[in-house]
Amino acid sequence: SGSRTLEPRDLSEQIKEVTKESHVRAENTELMLSFQRGQVTLQQYKLLLCSLYEIYQALEEEMDRNSNHPAVAPIYFPAELARLKSIEKDLEFFYGPDWREKIVVPAATQRYSHRLRQIGKENPEFLVAHAYTRYLGDLSGGQVLGRIAQKSMGLKSANGLSFFTFPGVSSPNLFKQLYRSRMNSVELTEEERNGMLEEAVRAFELNIQVFDGLQKMLSVPGNLQQQSSTNSKAVHSKTLQIPGTISPMLRMILGLFVALAAVVGLYAL
């Protein structure tokens, strides 16, 4: 297998490499750009939570079912990483006790969930690519994002922000190192490895389609901030603002960080 020496051998490094271009495109979706400008409405955040609920429900059910699979077992950390219960708490906070009836998602989110369920049945090792992309990104941005979001949306407590907190992880950096080393230790054939890399690119593509789908649901063409929903009332005008007392450059960097970590999954080095 001398052909492999030209590229990074670690799976985590290879995934980073093959998803670079998709990462850039994801950053340039309308939804992501609105994050970067610090102009995400509460309505957008709530709709994003709805989609995250569908995605994590599929991902975590498939991870649970395949928890003894040789590729999944090493990176199966439900106590530390599982997001579904947190998202449910957040949805209940924003939508009330009957939140399940109010879940609305674009078709792209359903395609994403369907893909996760399909590979859970047919190629469980591919779940690793999706878990890595989502969980490590959420973990990278969690604490800072939670604080920014709380301040921005004027929330008096951490209610509605459970998605950003990982009580079971005391050191995100150490945990990410552990996760990567576990992931890199998984025995894969060349064919499985290539399939895994393709799946990582697909994970990004699916995310991009979800962002675009959410954007279409929310916006009147050409004007992101226009009141496009009759039932959102004042909520719609409350934007996720990054505090105005900081320099424009820092604001831009923070905005980019919010975008990457909250939505795509930030690969912290």
Backbone hydrogen bonds, N-H to C=O, Kabsch-Sander energy under -0.5 kcal/mol:
donor,donor_aa,acceptor,acceptor_aa,energy
4,R,1,S,-1.5
5,T,2,G,-1.6
6,L,3,S,-0.7
7,E,4,R,-1.2
14,Q,10,D,-2.5
15,I,11,L,-2.7
16,K,12,S,-1.9
17,E,13,E,-2.2
18,V,14,Q,-2.7
19,T,15,I,-1.6
20,K,17,E,-1.1
23,H,19,T,-2.7
24,V,20,K,-1.9
25,R,21,E,-2.0
26,A,22,S,-2.7
27,E,23,H,-1.9
28,N,24,V,-1.0
29,T,26,A,-1.4
33,L,29,T,-2.6
34,S,30,E,-2.3
35,F,31,L,-1.5
36,Q,32,M,-2.4
37,R,33,L,-1.8
38,G,35,F,-1.7
39,Q,34,S,-2.8
40,V,240,L,-0.8
41,T,39,Q,-0.5
42,L,235,V,-0.7
42,L,238,K,-1.7
45,Y,41,T,-2.2
46,K,42,L,-2.7
47,L,43,Q,-2.2
48,L,44,Q,-2.6
49,L,45,Y,-2.3
50,C,46,K,-1.8
51,S,47,L,-1.9
52,L,48,L,-2.8
53,Y,49,L,-2.3
54,E,50,C,-1.7
55,I,51,S,-2.5
56,Y,52,L,-3.0
57,Q,53,Y,-2.2
58,A,54,E,-1.8
59,L,55,I,-2.7
60,E,56,Y,-2.8
61,E,57,Q,-1.9
62,E,58,A,-2.2
63,M,59,L,-2.3
64,D,60,E,-2.4
65,R,61,E,-2.2
66,N,62,E,-1.7
67,S,64,D,-1.3
69,H,66,N,-2.1
73,A,69,H,-3.2
75,I,72,V,-1.3
76,Y,73,A,-1.5
77,F,75,I,-0.9
81,L,77,F,-2.9
82,A,77,F,-0.5
82,A,78,P,-1.5
87,I,83,R,-2.6
88,E,84,L,-2.4
89,K,85,K,-2.0
90,D,86,S,-2.1
91,L,87,I,-2.8
92,E,88,E,-2.3
93,F,89,K,-2.0
94,F,90,D,-2.2
95,Y,91,L,-3.1
96,G,92,E,-1.9
99,W,96,G,-1.5
101,E,98,D,-1.5
102,K,99,W,-1.6
103,I,99,W,-0.6
103,I,100,R,-0.6
109,T,106,P,-1.1
110,Q,106,P,-1.2
111,R,107,A,-2.1
112,Y,108,A,-2.2
113,S,109,T,-2.5
114,H,110,Q,-2.4
115,R,111,R,-2.4
116,L,112,Y,-2.2
117,R,113,S,-2.2
118,Q,114,H,-2.4
119,I,115,R,-2.6
120,G,116,L,-1.8
121,K,117,R,-1.2
122,E,118,Q,-2.6
123,N,119,I,-1.4
126,F,123,N,-2.3
127,L,124,P,-1.7
128,V,125,E,-1.4
129,A,126,F,-0.8
130,H,126,F,-1.1
131,A,127,L,-2.9
132,Y,128,V,-2.7
133,T,129,A,-1.9
134,R,130,H,-2.4
135,Y,131,A,-2.3
136,L,131,A,-0.6
136,L,132,Y,-1.2
137,G,133,T,-0.6
138,D,134,R,-2.5
139,L,135,Y,-2.7
140,S,136,L,-2.0
141,G,137,G,-1.8
142,G,138,D,-1.7
145,L,141,G,-2.8
146,G,142,G,-2.7
147,R,143,Q,-1.8
148,I,144,V,-2.5
149,A,145,L,-3.3
150,Q,146,G,-2.3
151,K,147,R,-2.2
152,S,148,I,-3.0
153,M,149,A,-2.6
154,G,151,K,-0.9
155,L,150,Q,-2.0
161,L,158,A,-2.1
164,F,161,L,-1.5
165,T,162,S,-1.8
169,V,166,F,-2.0
170,S,168,G,-0.6
175,F,171,S,-2.6
176,K,172,P,-2.6
177,Q,173,N,-1.9
178,L,174,L,-2.3
179,Y,175,F,-2.9
180,R,176,K,-2.7
181,S,177,Q,-2.4
182,R,178,L,-2.4
183,M,179,Y,-2.6
184,N,180,R,-2.8
185,S,181,S,-0.8
185,S,182,R,-0.5
186,V,183,M,-1.2
188,L,186,V,-0.5
193,R,189,T,-2.7
194,N,190,E,-2.4
195,G,191,E,-2.2
196,M,192,E,-2.4
197,L,193,R,-2.2
198,E,194,N,-2.3
199,E,195,G,-2.1
200,A,196,M,-1.8
201,V,197,L,-1.8
202,R,198,E,-2.3
203,A,199,E,-2.4
204,F,200,A,-1.7
205,E,201,V,-2.5
206,L,202,R,-2.9
207,N,203,A,-2.0
208,I,204,F,-2.7
209,Q,205,E,-2.4
210,V,206,L,-2.1
211,F,207,N,-2.6
212,D,208,I,-2.4
213,G,209,Q,-2.4
214,L,210,V,-2.7
215,Q,211,F,-2.4
216,K,212,D,-2.2
217,M,213,G,-1.9
218,L,214,L,-1.6
219,S,215,Q,-2.7
220,V,223,N,-0.8
223,N,220,V,-2.5
226,Q,223,N,-0.9
228,S,226,Q,-1.0
232,S,229,S,-0.6
235,V,232,S,-1.3
236,H,232,S,-0.7
236,H,233,K,-1.0
237,S,234,A,-1.1
238,K,234,A,-0.7
238,K,235,V,-1.2
239,T,237,S,-1.1
240,L,40,V,-4.9
241,Q,239,T,-1.6
246,I,243,P,-0.9
251,R,247,S,-2.9
252,M,248,P,-2.5
253,I,249,M,-2.5
254,L,250,L,-3.1
255,G,251,R,-2.6
256,L,252,M,-2.5
257,F,253,I,-2.4
258,V,254,L,-2.9
259,A,255,G,-2.5
260,L,256,L,-2.9
261,A,257,F,-2.8
262,A,258,V,-2.4
263,V,259,A,-1.8
264,V,259,A,-1.0
264,V,260,L,-0.6
265,G,260,L,-3.2
268,A,266,L,-1.3
